[in-house]
Amino acid sequence: MTKAIAIALFLCAAGASGCKKSEQKAAEPASAPASGSAAPASAGPRKIAIAVDNNGYTPERIPGKPGEKLTLVFTRTVDASCIAQLKAPDGKLVDLPMNQAVEVAVTVPQAGEVGFACGMDMFHGVVVAQPAS
């Protein structure tokens, strides 16, 4: 089993487009959810920068207030066909050109989460409604 994970990680590092995030996660430590960068409330929707690379989306979990308007700013930095497109929370496919920021508007759901994924549905991320504290 360990040998299979090592081979999968090697293929991912080498830029193989058939890499699945679940194969990488077995060898990576869990990270704390990141909230991204926030703009002042008066400047419009909060913008969240999301890096798109061989590891998928970073951050992959975006917390927000129920009903909050967000702008997710995706920037793809590697040439891999599986992350060249984004399936946005509204279901539309959005092209992610190399090294160019692409903005996607989303509203945090009243409860639960709304997801996004790569065009091949291998890498995923979510916008999660955080209950009021």
Secondary structure per residue as TSV (DSSP state, phi and psi in degrees):
chain	resnum	aa	ss	phi	psi
A	1	M	-	360.0	-45.1
A	2	T	H	-62.7	-37.9
A	3	K	H	-64.2	-39.3
A	4	A	H	-64.7	-39.4
A	5	I	H	-66.4	-42.0
A	6	A	H	-62.0	-41.3
A	7	I	H	-65.5	-44.0
A	8	A	H	-61.6	-42.1
A	9	L	H	-65.5	-38.9
A	10	F	H	-62.2	-45.0
A	11	L	H	-63.4	-38.3
A	12	C	H	-63.6	-45.6
A	13	A	H	-64.9	-30.5
A	14	A	T	-80.3	-2.7
A	15	G	T	92.1	18.1
A	16	A	-	-66.6	133.3
A	17	S	T	-81.7	-6.9
A	18	G	T	-90.0	11.8
A	19	C	-	-73.0	135.0
A	20	K	-	-107.6	141.7
A	21	K	H	-60.6	-35.6
A	22	S	H	-62.6	-29.8
A	23	E	H	-70.2	-35.9
A	24	Q	H	-73.4	-38.5
A	25	K	H	-60.2	-27.9
A	26	A	T	-61.7	-29.7
A	27	A	T	-104.2	-5.9
A	28	E	S	-103.7	142.3
A	29	P	-	-71.8	150.4
A	30	A	-	-69.3	141.5
A	31	S	-	-112.2	155.9
A	32	A	-	-72.1	146.2
A	33	P	-	-61.0	139.2
A	34	A	-	-104.2	148.8
A	35	S	-	-100.4	-7.3
A	36	G	-	76.0	-173.0
A	37	S	-	-91.5	144.8
A	38	A	-	-115.8	140.9
A	39	A	-	-99.3	155.5
A	40	P	-	-57.7	148.1
A	41	A	G	-57.3	-33.4
A	42	S	G	-73.8	-12.9
A	43	A	G	-88.3	9.4
A	44	G	S	98.9	-158.9
A	45	P	S	-60.2	146.4
A	46	R	E	-67.9	134.5
A	47	K	E	-99.9	134.0
A	48	I	E	-120.0	117.1
A	49	A	E	-79.1	129.5
A	50	I	E	-126.5	117.9
A	51	A	E	-80.9	138.3
A	52	V	E	-121.0	114.2
A	53	D	E	-148.8	-163.7
A	54	N	T	-61.6	-16.5
A	55	N	T	-92.1	0.5
A	56	G	E	97.8	-129.8
A	57	Y	E	-109.2	133.3
A	58	T	E	-132.3	114.2
A	59	P	S	-75.8	155.5
A	60	E	-	-99.9	-9.7
A	61	R	E	-128.1	117.7
A	62	I	E	-119.1	109.5
A	63	P	E	-81.8	151.4
A	64	G	E	-160.1	166.8
A	65	K	-	-77.8	140.7
A	66	P	T	-52.0	128.8
A	67	G	T	83.5	-5.1
A	68	E	-	-67.3	138.2
A	69	K	E	-87.7	130.8
A	70	L	E	-126.1	155.0
A	71	T	E	-119.7	113.6
A	72	L	E	-87.2	126.4
A	73	V	E	-111.9	101.5
A	74	F	E	-91.6	133.0
A	75	T	E	-131.1	113.0
A	76	R	E	-87.0	130.6
A	77	T	-	-118.6	2.4
A	78	V	S	-131.2	152.1
A	79	D	-	-92.0	88.9
A	80	A	-	-137.6	128.3
A	81	S	G	-63.2	-29.3
A	82	C	G	-70.1	-18.2
A	83	I	G	-116.3	14.3
A	84	A	S	-75.6	-15.7
A	85	Q	E	-130.5	153.8
A	86	L	E	-121.3	131.7
A	87	K	E	-91.7	103.0
A	88	A	-	-68.4	163.5
A	89	P	T	-55.8	-27.2
A	90	D	T	-83.6	1.5
A	91	G	S	92.9	-9.3
A	92	K	-	-77.4	147.5
A	93	L	E	-89.5	130.6
A	94	V	E	-121.8	128.6
A	95	D	E	-72.2	140.0
A	96	L	-	-116.7	90.5
A	97	P	-	-65.4	152.1
A	98	M	B	-58.1	133.6
A	99	N	T	54.4	30.2
A	100	Q	-	-127.1	132.2
A	101	A	E	-73.0	132.1
A	102	V	E	-123.3	122.4
A	103	E	E	-94.5	135.9
A	104	V	E	-130.4	121.1
A	105	A	E	-80.7	139.8
A	106	V	E	-148.9	150.0
A	107	T	E	-112.2	130.7
A	108	V	-	-63.7	132.3
A	109	P	-	-66.4	159.8
A	110	Q	S	-64.1	-31.7
A	111	A	S	-152.4	153.5
A	112	G	S	80.2	-141.6
A	113	E	E	-147.5	160.6
A	114	V	E	-128.1	137.3
A	115	G	E	-109.6	165.3
A	116	F	E	-138.7	159.4
A	117	A	E	-153.6	167.2
A	118	C	E	-73.0	165.6
A	119	G	T	-59.9	-25.3
A	120	M	T	-96.1	3.5
A	121	D	S	60.9	33.7
A	122	M	-	-99.3	-34.6
A	123	F	S	-112.0	140.3
A	124	H	E	-133.3	157.6
A	125	G	E	-147.6	163.6
A	126	V	E	-140.3	149.5
A	127	V	E	-105.7	122.9
A	128	V	E	-116.2	131.6
A	129	A	E	-74.6	124.9
A	130	Q	-	-98.3	127.3
A	131	P	-	-64.0	149.1
A	132	A	-	-63.5	139.7
A	133	S	-	-100.3	360.0
